[in-house]
Amino acid sequence: MKLVSGVGEKPLWSQLYDELVERIQNGTYKEGEMLPTEMEVMDEFGVSRMTVRQAMNKLISDEFIKRMRGKGTVVLKKEYTIGTTLKSTFNGISEKNNHKNRKVISVTYCKPSKKVAEFFNIDLNKDVLRIVRQNVIEDKIVSIHDTYLNPIVPLDDKEDFKGSLYEKLKAINFAITSINEKISCSLMDESQKLLFNISRDEAIMCRERRGYSNERGVEYTYSMYLSTGYELVIDLM
């Protein structure tokens, strides 16, 4: 099976992800069984190792599969899960935010978590740029954004990140061409209350975003929003 590339088509990794999910859900790949190796998937679909790894990382993130050291990749059992897939074609993605309400808390280098390292396809000992920002309205913190950039992106800790990150990436030829997100809701724990400087019980929306530039993962952002006043808008173009 060959995937389709071209203007207006979904990224190859996303097409591959959809096909592998379909095979898991229809029983082609059964619970507890091993998935084909990276090389076998590359040969079947005619794609690069990077494309295969991006699709596999998304499957791991969505808890369809798990890597077993010394064995390979196994299909997990899915229980009590409701999934929604939005498919669209588009020319670009832009951030919609009021920059006047945004505060940059820190811009530092750090070692990536395992999840971030796998997404960027880098070693755990490779430094990545970390940007922590807040949105503040009437002296109230309403959202916190913890962003990591792939080391291939030519930005450093001397940059001004108060404005649009996506505009900045576009200006250096790393425009975000596709994203995938996972959104969840929960009650704040004590550490999150400290971050938002509140003491009462409050629900928060958590958003895990992976940004791709021409199929390569370049941006990973974990965001938390106060549920009061939070509105999710999805534009399909």
Backbone as CSV, one residue per row, in Angstrom:
resi,resn,N_x,N_y,N_z,CA_x,CA_y,CA_z,C_x,C_y,C_z
1,MET,0.843,-1.199,0.000,0.000,0.000,0.000,0.871,1.240,0.000
2,LYS,0.590,2.167,-0.885,1.351,3.406,-0.964,0.508,4.564,-0.450
3,LEU,1.149,5.465,0.273,0.474,6.650,0.776,0.531,7.756,-0.260
4,VAL,-0.326,8.754,-0.098,-0.452,9.822,-1.089,0.209,11.086,-0.566
5,SER,1.121,11.646,-1.341,1.762,12.906,-0.968,1.371,13.976,-1.976
6,GLY,1.375,15.224,-1.521,1.029,16.321,-2.415,0.326,17.432,-1.669
7,VAL,0.131,18.544,-2.353,-0.522,19.710,-1.767,-1.950,19.358,-1.356
8,GLY,-2.314,19.705,-0.127,-3.660,19.453,0.359,-3.861,18.093,0.996
9,GLU,-2.882,17.192,0.869,-2.999,15.870,1.474,-2.506,15.904,2.923
10,LYS,-3.020,14.972,3.719,-2.531,14.853,5.087,-1.066,14.444,5.063
11,PRO,-0.278,14.818,6.088,1.118,14.384,6.154,1.212,12.858,6.105
12,LEU,2.309,12.359,5.563,2.458,10.912,5.410,2.372,10.184,6.741
13,TRP,3.002,10.763,7.793,2.957,10.097,9.091,1.514,9.978,9.582
14,SER,0.680,10.990,9.296,-0.710,10.981,9.744,-1.526,9.951,8.965
15,GLN,-1.268,9.840,7.657,-1.932,8.806,6.857,-1.547,7.416,7.362
16,LEU,-0.259,7.243,7.669,0.217,5.957,8.175,-0.417,5.648,9.532
17,TYR,-0.479,6.657,10.388,-1.123,6.495,11.698,-2.568,6.023,11.528
18,ASP,-3.323,6.687,10.652,-4.724,6.314,10.424,-4.848,4.862,9.968
19,GLU,-3.963,4.450,9.064,-4.021,3.085,8.540,-3.704,2.068,9.636
20,LEU,-2.698,2.356,10.468,-2.335,1.425,11.537,-3.433,1.351,12.598
21,VAL,-4.057,2.490,12.915,-5.184,2.485,13.857,-6.322,1.636,13.303
22,GLU,-6.617,1.792,12.019,-7.678,1.008,11.381,-7.380,-0.483,11.496
23,ARG,-6.129,-0.867,11.293,-5.765,-2.282,11.366,-5.873,-2.810,12.801
24,ILE,-5.547,-1.960,13.771,-5.689,-2.368,15.173,-7.164,-2.528,15.529
25,GLN,-7.979,-1.576,15.093,-9.398,-1.596,15.455,-10.180,-2.688,14.739
26,ASN,-9.747,-3.072,13.526,-10.480,-4.126,12.814,-9.906,-5.523,13.079
27,GLY,-8.892,-5.595,13.941,-8.366,-6.889,14.344,-7.257,-7.443,13.483
28,THR,-6.821,-6.686,12.473,-5.679,-7.141,11.674,-4.462,-7.314,12.578
29,TYR,-4.248,-6.326,13.452,-3.234,-6.437,14.499,-3.984,-6.628,15.812
30,LYS,-3.888,-7.799,16.409,-4.688,-8.135,17.583,-3.993,-7.743,18.885
31,GLU,-4.809,-7.578,19.931,-4.283,-7.244,21.249,-3.240,-8.270,21.686
32,GLY,-2.106,-7.771,22.163,-1.045,-8.644,22.638,-0.087,-9.107,21.564
33,GLU,-0.431,-8.882,20.300,0.451,-9.274,19.205,1.485,-8.187,18.929
34,MET,2.562,-8.591,18.281,3.614,-7.647,17.929,3.293,-6.984,16.594
35,LEU,3.550,-5.685,16.515,3.425,-4.980,15.240,4.594,-5.351,14.330
36,PRO,4.452,-5.142,13.025,5.596,-5.303,12.130,6.736,-4.377,12.551
37,THR,7.948,-4.724,12.193,9.104,-3.895,12.524,9.091,-2.604,11.709
38,GLU,9.898,-1.630,12.135,9.994,-0.371,11.391,10.348,-0.628,9.934
39,MET,11.298,-1.527,9.708,11.735,-1.804,8.340,10.607,-2.411,7.513
40,GLU,9.827,-3.294,8.121,8.709,-3.906,7.397,7.652,-2.862,7.032
41,VAL,7.386,-1.936,7.951,6.417,-0.873,7.664,6.955,0.052,6.580
42,MET,8.247,0.385,6.652,8.867,1.225,5.624,8.724,0.589,4.246
43,ASP,8.984,-0.711,4.171,8.913,-1.410,2.886,7.477,-1.470,2.359
44,GLU,6.517,-1.744,3.243,5.125,-1.882,2.796,4.553,-0.569,2.283
45,PHE,4.857,0.535,2.997,4.227,1.812,2.664,5.130,2.744,1.852
46,GLY,6.385,2.356,1.660,7.286,3.185,0.867,7.595,4.521,1.503
47,VAL,7.806,4.527,2.829,8.065,5.774,3.548,9.392,5.683,4.291
48,SER,9.833,6.831,4.821,11.109,6.895,5.526,10.973,6.398,6.965
49,ARG,12.113,6.137,7.585,12.126,5.724,8.988,11.531,6.812,9.882
50,MET,11.825,8.084,9.550,11.296,9.192,10.346,9.767,9.199,10.324
51,THR,9.184,8.974,9.137,7.726,8.936,9.015,7.141,7.816,9.863
52,VAL,7.769,6.645,9.821,7.295,5.508,10.615,7.370,5.827,12.103
53,ARG,8.469,6.423,12.539,8.636,6.714,13.967,7.638,7.757,14.455
54,GLN,7.335,8.744,13.608,6.342,9.745,14.005,4.972,9.099,14.189
55,ALA,4.606,8.206,13.273,3.323,7.504,13.399,3.315,6.602,14.629
56,MET,4.418,5.896,14.869,4.513,5.006,16.025,4.454,5.785,17.333
57,ASN,5.133,6.927,17.386,5.116,7.748,18.599,3.708,8.226,18.919
58,LYS,2.941,8.561,17.871,1.550,8.977,18.089,0.708,7.798,18.585
59,LEU,0.947,6.606,18.058,0.237,5.418,18.530,0.557,5.129,19.992
60,ILE,1.823,5.338,20.377,2.219,5.151,21.776,1.539,6.189,22.653
61,SER,1.561,7.444,22.206,0.935,8.528,22.963,-0.554,8.273,23.169
62,ASP,-1.216,7.722,22.157,-2.655,7.449,22.231,-2.964,6.083,22.845
63,GLU,-1.908,5.403,23.319,-2.033,4.143,24.059,-2.630,3.015,23.227
64,PHE,-2.297,3.008,21.929,-2.655,1.871,21.091,-1.581,0.789,21.165
65,ILE,-0.325,1.202,21.337,0.793,0.266,21.335,1.775,0.632,22.444
66,LYS,2.701,-0.285,22.703,3.748,-0.042,23.695,5.024,-0.729,23.245
67,ARG,6.153,-0.036,23.395,7.442,-0.637,23.058,7.899,-1.526,24.214
68,MET,8.294,-2.758,23.899,8.793,-3.709,24.886,10.267,-3.943,24.617
69,ARG,11.101,-3.589,25.597,12.548,-3.707,25.402,12.922,-5.149,25.069
70,GLY,13.689,-5.307,24.003,14.166,-6.617,23.598,13.149,-7.457,22.847
71,LYS,11.913,-6.932,22.695,10.865,-7.706,22.022,10.329,-7.010,20.782
72,GLY,10.022,-5.739,20.906,9.430,-5.009,19.795,8.263,-4.169,20.280
73,THR,7.266,-3.993,19.435,6.122,-3.143,19.748,4.854,-3.986,19.793
74,VAL,4.136,-3.911,20.918,2.973,-4.764,21.139,1.694,-3.927,21.131
75,VAL,0.603,-4.526,20.646,-0.703,-3.863,20.627,-1.326,-3.965,22.012
76,LEU,-1.789,-2.822,22.555,-2.390,-2.785,23.880,-3.894,-3.007,23.814
77,LYS,-4.452,-3.404,24.946,-5.896,-3.542,25.065,-6.497,-2.175,25.325
78,LYS,-7.516,-1.815,24.564,-8.170,-0.518,24.727,-9.500,-0.718,25.445
79,GLU,-9.665,0.011,26.578,-10.897,-0.102,27.343,-11.458,1.281,27.646
80,TYR,-12.788,1.391,27.576,-13.488,2.605,27.981,-12.896,3.848,27.324
81,THR,-12.630,3.766,26.061,-12.025,4.879,25.338,-12.970,5.349,24.244
82,ILE,-13.200,6.646,24.195,-13.996,7.237,23.125,-13.070,8.100,22.297
83,GLY,-12.979,7.832,21.018,-12.064,8.583,20.173,-12.802,9.373,19.113
84,THR,-12.300,10.537,18.811,-12.858,11.368,17.751,-11.730,11.784,16.833
85,THR,-11.902,11.586,15.545,-10.891,11.973,14.577,-11.449,13.047,13.663
86,LEU,-10.721,14.145,13.531,-11.101,15.209,12.618,-10.129,15.182,11.449
87,LYS,-10.660,15.093,10.238,-9.813,15.063,9.059,-10.075,16.306,8.224
88,SER,-9.020,16.932,7.780,-9.195,18.130,6.963,-7.944,18.376,6.153
89,THR,-8.065,19.245,5.156,-6.903,19.749,4.438,-6.817,21.232,4.715
90,PHE,-5.604,21.746,4.743,-5.434,23.149,5.085,-4.101,23.637,4.560
91,ASN,-3.958,24.948,4.513,-2.725,25.559,4.027,-1.799,25.981,5.150
92,GLY,-2.301,26.117,6.363,-1.435,26.528,7.457,-2.203,26.647,8.751
93,ILE,-1.473,26.812,9.828,-2.056,26.923,11.151,-1.485,28.160,11.806
94,SER,-2.311,28.950,12.449,-1.815,30.157,13.114,-2.294,30.193,14.548
95,GLU,-1.547,30.847,15.412,-1.956,31.044,16.788,-2.893,32.244,16.860
96,LYS,-3.916,32.133,17.688,-4.822,33.253,17.910,-4.742,33.609,19.387
97,ASN,-4.047,34.676,19.708,-3.847,35.071,21.085,-3.632,36.559,21.159
98,ASN,-3.959,37.128,22.299,-3.666,38.527,22.549,-2.293,38.602,23.196
99,HIS,-1.295,39.060,22.429,0.074,39.068,22.926,0.246,39.983,24.124
100,LYS,-0.625,40.984,24.264,-0.502,41.914,25.384,-0.755,41.201,26.711
101,ASN,-1.490,40.108,26.672,-1.798,39.367,27.892,-0.782,38.274,28.199
102,ARG,0.228,38.135,27.350,1.174,37.034,27.486,2.433,37.476,28.226
103,LYS,2.882,36.641,29.159,4.116,36.890,29.890,5.060,35.709,29.702
104,VAL,6.315,36.012,29.394,7.330,34.969,29.290,7.927,34.761,30.676
105,ILE,7.788,33.579,31.225,8.277,33.280,32.568,9.737,32.848,32.543
106,SER,10.097,32.017,31.585,11.490,31.559,31.492,11.783,31.016,30.105
107,VAL,13.040,31.153,29.703,13.553,30.557,28.465,14.883,29.914,28.826
108,THR,14.939,28.598,28.851,16.121,27.885,29.322,16.394,26.661,28.445
109,TYR,17.563,26.067,28.660,17.883,24.782,28.045,17.724,23.690,29.096
110,CYS,17.244,22.532,28.675,17.063,21.426,29.611,17.164,20.101,28.856
111,LYS,17.244,19.016,29.618,17.199,17.689,29.026,15.732,17.313,28.792
112,PRO,15.412,16.706,27.679,14.008,16.385,27.386,13.516,15.183,28.182
113,SER,12.221,15.129,28.401,11.614,13.915,28.943,11.662,12.829,27.866
114,LYS,11.369,11.608,28.248,11.367,10.515,27.278,10.352,10.773,26.173
115,LYS,9.185,11.295,26.560,8.131,11.566,25.581,8.581,12.603,24.558
116,VAL,9.204,13.694,25.033,9.670,14.753,24.134,10.808,14.247,23.255
117,ALA,11.740,13.495,23.847,12.875,12.971,23.084,12.402,12.040,21.969
118,GLU,11.423,11.211,22.256,10.898,10.301,21.229,10.205,11.077,20.119
119,PHE,9.473,12.122,20.495,8.788,12.927,19.486,9.780,13.630,18.566
120,PHE,10.852,14.179,19.137,11.864,14.863,18.338,12.855,13.892,17.698
121,ASN,12.789,12.613,18.117,13.731,11.605,17.623,15.173,11.996,17.955
122,ILE,15.400,12.341,19.241,16.732,12.731,19.707,17.087,11.928,20.950
123,ASP,18.363,11.983,21.349,18.815,11.314,22.562,18.335,12.067,23.798
124,LEU,18.198,11.346,24.904,17.749,11.960,26.152,18.757,12.959,26.713
125,ASN,20.025,12.844,26.307,21.049,13.763,26.828,21.256,14.987,25.939
126,LYS,20.399,15.152,24.926,20.487,16.302,24.026,19.687,17.463,24.598
127,ASP,20.313,18.638,24.727,19.614,19.809,25.259,18.540,20.299,24.292
128,VAL,17.403,20.713,24.856,16.338,21.328,24.067,15.985,22.673,24.687
129,LEU,15.462,23.565,23.866,15.042,24.880,24.348,13.643,24.765,24.948
130,ARG,13.507,25.261,26.175,12.227,25.219,26.884,11.731,26.643,27.131
131,ILE,10.472,26.900,26.778,9.870,28.231,26.925,8.602,28.090,27.762
132,VAL,8.559,28.777,28.887,7.378,28.754,29.749,6.718,30.124,29.690
133,ARG,5.427,30.145,29.342,4.701,31.411,29.207,3.355,31.321,29.921
134,GLN,2.844,32.487,30.280,1.531,32.587,30.905,0.670,33.569,30.130
135,ASN,-0.622,33.370,30.185,-1.568,34.393,29.767,-2.252,34.924,31.021
136,VAL,-2.234,36.242,31.185,-2.753,36.887,32.389,-3.819,37.900,31.996
137,ILE,-4.978,37.807,32.620,-6.070,38.753,32.377,-6.515,39.332,33.714
138,GLU,-6.449,40.651,33.823,-6.822,41.355,35.055,-6.094,40.759,36.257
139,ASP,-4.771,40.588,36.096,-3.888,40.076,37.149,-4.193,38.638,37.558
140,LYS,-4.924,37.920,36.729,-5.258,36.530,37.015,-4.639,35.626,35.955
141,ILE,-3.874,34.630,36.409,-3.281,33.674,35.473,-4.392,32.770,34.943
142,VAL,-4.591,32.773,33.639,-5.664,31.968,33.049,-5.135,30.772,32.265
143,SER,-3.853,30.812,31.875,-3.275,29.657,31.184,-1.762,29.663,31.335
144,ILE,-1.183,28.468,31.297,0.268,28.281,31.377,0.671,27.355,30.236
145,HIS,1.726,27.734,29.522,2.166,26.984,28.345,3.643,26.620,28.483
146,ASP,3.925,25.329,28.453,5.286,24.802,28.611,5.708,24.203,27.273
147,THR,6.592,24.904,26.560,6.939,24.549,25.178,8.382,24.074,25.067
148,TYR,8.590,23.057,24.230,9.927,22.551,23.930,10.124,22.587,22.418
149,LEU,11.322,23.012,21.990,11.631,23.090,20.564,12.716,22.084,20.200
150,ASN,12.544,21.458,19.051,13.545,20.536,18.526,14.870,21.273,18.329
151,PRO,16.007,20.660,18.711,17.310,21.316,18.545,17.637,21.727,17.113
152,ILE,16.938,21.159,16.125,17.213,21.558,14.739,16.694,22.959,14.443
153,VAL,15.796,23.476,15.296,15.236,24.814,15.086,16.268,25.857,15.515
154,PRO,16.662,26.768,14.615,17.726,27.743,14.922,17.238,28.934,15.745
155,LEU,16.705,28.653,16.932,16.326,29.691,17.891,17.054,29.407,19.196
156,ASP,17.365,30.465,19.956,18.077,30.263,21.215,17.418,31.031,22.349
157,ASP,18.040,30.977,23.529,17.440,31.579,24.719,17.551,33.097,24.761
158,LYS,18.128,33.702,23.718,18.204,35.171,23.649,17.018,35.767,22.886
159,GLU,16.187,34.909,22.292,15.055,35.382,21.497,13.951,35.965,22.387
160,ASP,13.148,36.840,21.789,11.962,37.380,22.452,10.768,36.508,22.065
161,PHE,10.214,35.790,23.024,9.126,34.858,22.743,7.768,35.370,23.217
162,LYS,7.646,36.678,23.396,6.359,37.209,23.832,5.320,37.170,22.709
163,GLY,5.768,37.301,21.472,4.856,37.273,20.335,4.505,35.862,19.909
164,SER,4.031,35.718,18.700,3.597,34.431,18.173,4.792,33.528,17.874
165,LEU,4.823,32.379,18.512,5.881,31.413,18.236,5.771,30.894,16.810
166,TYR,4.542,30.666,16.336,4.372,30.114,14.996,4.813,31.095,13.915
167,GLU,4.608,32.379,14.136,5.111,33.370,13.184,6.633,33.368,13.184
168,LYS,7.222,33.202,14.349,8.683,33.163,14.449,9.241,31.935,13.731
169,LEU,8.585,30.790,13.909,9.022,29.575,13.225,8.869,29.706,11.709
170,LYS,7.790,30.314,11.288,7.565,30.518,9.855,8.660,31.381,9.243
171,ALA,9.110,32.391,9.975,10.118,33.319,9.461,11.469,32.651,9.249
172,ILE,11.714,31.527,9.936,13.003,30.838,9.789,12.829,29.520,9.031
173,ASN,11.749,29.436,8.257,11.485,28.285,7.386,11.206,26.991,8.149
174,PHE,10.608,27.112,9.331,10.130,25.949,10.071,8.643,26.121,10.380
175,ALA,7.889,26.574,9.393,6.454,26.806,9.593,5.761,25.522,10.044
176,ILE,4.843,25.650,11.000,4.062,24.503,11.442,3.029,24.179,10.367
177,THR,3.136,22.985,9.797,2.258,22.589,8.694,1.179,21.604,9.123
178,SER,1.350,20.985,10.286,0.309,20.105,10.819,0.513,19.957,12.318
179,ILE,-0.566,19.648,13.011,-0.490,19.437,14.451,-1.374,18.265,14.839
180,ASN,-1.108,17.677,16.004,-2.088,16.804,16.637,-2.128,17.156,18.111
181,GLU,-3.303,17.017,18.693,-3.507,17.439,20.068,-4.293,16.396,20.854
182,LYS,-4.017,16.365,22.142,-4.797,15.562,23.076,-5.297,16.505,24.162
183,ILE,-6.604,16.527,24.391,-7.207,17.453,25.348,-7.916,16.658,26.437
184,SER,-7.688,17.046,27.695,-8.314,16.365,28.826,-8.721,17.388,29.875
185,CYS,-9.523,16.945,30.831,-9.995,17.832,31.896,-9.853,17.121,33.234
186,SER,-9.468,17.862,34.270,-9.335,17.280,35.604,-9.410,18.381,36.648
187,LEU,-9.540,17.984,37.912,-9.443,18.941,39.000,-7.980,19.223,39.292
188,MET,-7.666,20.447,39.650,-6.290,20.821,39.961,-5.771,20.038,41.167
189,ASP,-4.491,19.651,41.087,-3.827,19.153,42.284,-3.149,20.333,42.981
190,GLU,-2.492,20.070,44.097,-1.920,21.160,44.887,-0.810,21.894,44.141
191,SER,-0.001,21.164,43.383,1.088,21.815,42.646,0.541,22.744,41.563
192,GLN,-0.553,22.348,40.932,-1.164,23.198,39.902,-1.814,24.433,40.516
193,LYS,-2.383,24.287,41.699,-2.938,25.451,42.393,-1.848,26.479,42.672
194,LEU,-0.662,26.002,43.045,0.452,26.918,43.289,0.843,27.652,42.010
195,LEU,0.869,26.942,40.892,1.233,27.567,39.620,0.248,28.664,39.235
196,PHE,-1.033,28.431,39.495,-2.059,29.415,39.142,-2.337,30.403,40.273
197,ASN,-1.661,30.190,41.397,-1.800,31.094,42.546,-3.242,31.169,43.039
198,ILE,-3.875,30.006,43.177,-5.228,29.950,43.722,-5.280,28.870,44.797
199,SER,-6.250,28.951,45.690,-6.372,27.983,46.782,-7.628,27.120,46.667
200,ARG,-8.628,27.598,45.949,-9.890,26.860,45.843,-9.761,25.699,44.856
201,ASP,-10.712,24.794,44.937,-10.779,23.711,43.956,-11.233,24.282,42.619
202,GLU,-10.554,23.890,41.571,-10.848,24.429,40.236,-10.530,23.364,39.198
203,ALA,-11.361,23.277,38.192,-11.090,22.361,37.081,-10.172,23.038,36.071
204,ILE,-9.327,22.253,35.432,-8.458,22.785,34.382,-8.576,21.917,33.134
205,MET,-8.369,22.569,32.004,-8.253,21.872,30.731,-6.772,21.737,30.412
206,CYS,-6.356,20.542,30.056,-4.957,20.281,29.700,-4.881,19.931,28.218
207,ARG,-3.935,20.550,27.529,-3.803,20.338,26.088,-2.360,19.979,25.761
208,GLU,-2.178,18.830,25.175,-0.857,18.361,24.754,-0.783,18.494,23.236
209,ARG,0.102,19.348,22.772,0.174,19.639,21.336,1.526,19.232,20.768
210,ARG,1.471,18.599,19.596,2.672,18.270,18.835,2.588,18.995,17.494
211,GLY,3.584,19.828,17.223,3.611,20.594,15.990,4.661,20.057,15.031
212,TYR,4.267,19.900,13.776,5.149,19.345,12.746,5.428,20.384,11.665
213,SER,6.643,20.386,11.196,7.023,21.189,10.041,7.459,20.232,8.943
214,ASN,6.608,20.101,7.922,6.888,19.162,6.824,7.220,17.775,7.350
215,GLU,6.326,17.290,8.221,6.359,15.927,8.759,7.397,15.708,9.852
216,ARG,8.198,16.707,10.179,9.190,16.542,11.249,8.714,17.259,12.508
217,GLY,8.758,16.568,13.640,8.320,17.169,14.890,9.262,18.265,15.344
218,VAL,8.746,19.480,15.513,9.611,20.599,15.912,9.134,21.288,17.190
219,GLU,7.859,21.117,17.573,7.328,21.817,18.751,6.461,20.889,19.581
220,TYR,6.742,20.847,20.873,5.906,20.101,21.813,5.475,21.066,22.906
221,THR,4.176,21.231,23.115,3.671,22.165,24.122,2.632,21.490,25.001
222,TYR,2.819,21.634,26.309,1.820,21.178,27.272,1.212,22.412,27.910
223,SER,-0.094,22.602,27.727,-0.780,23.800,28.210,-1.845,23.434,29.227
224,MET,-2.035,24.330,30.198,-3.100,24.194,31.193,-3.930,25.470,31.187
225,TYR,-5.254,25.316,31.194,-6.168,26.458,31.146,-7.169,26.362,32.297
226,LEU,-7.447,27.486,32.950,-8.576,27.514,33.869,-9.839,27.195,33.083
227,SER,-10.661,26.302,33.604,-11.851,25.895,32.853,-12.863,27.029,32.733
228,THR,-12.911,27.909,33.734,-13.819,29.049,33.673,-13.380,29.998,32.563
229,GLY,-14.224,30.178,31.578,-13.886,31.070,30.475,-13.137,30.396,29.348
230,TYR,-12.820,29.090,29.502,-12.092,28.382,28.443,-13.054,28.009,27.324
231,GLU,-12.639,28.268,26.100,-13.452,27.934,24.927,-12.558,27.306,23.876
232,LEU,-12.934,26.142,23.416,-12.194,25.449,22.369,-12.886,25.687,21.037
233,VAL,-12.145,26.243,20.094,-12.675,26.508,18.760,-11.823,25.749,17.756
234,ILE,-12.445,24.927,16.928,-11.736,24.168,15.903,-12.162,24.684,14.540
235,ASP,-11.201,25.187,13.776,-11.466,25.644,12.414,-10.933,24.606,11.442
236,LEU,-11.770,24.103,10.568,-11.350,23.195,9.510,-11.429,23.950,8.198
237,MET,-10.293,24.033,7.495,-10.237,24.842,6.275,-9.861,23.976,5.090
